[in-house]
Amino acid sequence: MRIGIGYDIHRFRAGGTLRLGGIEVPDAPQLDGHSDGDGLIHAIIDALLGAAGEGDIGQHFPPGDPSTAGIDSRELLTRVVRLVVSRGYRVHNVDATVVAERPRLGAHLAAMRDSLARCLGVPASSVNVKATTNERLDALGSGEALAAMAVALLEEEVP
Ligand code: MG
């Protein structure tokens, strides 16, 4: 078994639609970023890369690379899962926490879980997504940004 941790934070844009955990969350602006800004997926990617000993998301998908501009982060996650599997690992489970003052995410967590599980190639029961506020403290608490943290557990594929 190998464990990895991931963290990401993105500022909200003035418009657009929030993409988080691979789904669209209506009535919230998009997150700023080179890709679609899906910080939850980015945290999970870093957790997977960390567990596999494969560096971080910036090494695999350098910001500024025109081929990943505006890309759906599910595509990045799928590529990382493929890499992890090619290194002889299988995803055991992923747990994540989103920290955001807005929007209220409770009604969307199940859809995020299903979407993430599809990319990860695991049953939904192997993925958990939680949401909390920052108690109105700092940039997260003022609604300026959204952060996500994740842990991933990989198991070695039995040859
Ligand atoms: Mg990011």
Boltz pocket constraint, residues with backbone or C-beta under 6 A from the ligand:
constraints:
  - pocket:
      binder: B
      contacts: [[A, 8], [A, 9], [A, 10], [A, 33], [A, 37], [A, 38], [A, 39], [A, 42]]
      max_distance: 6.0
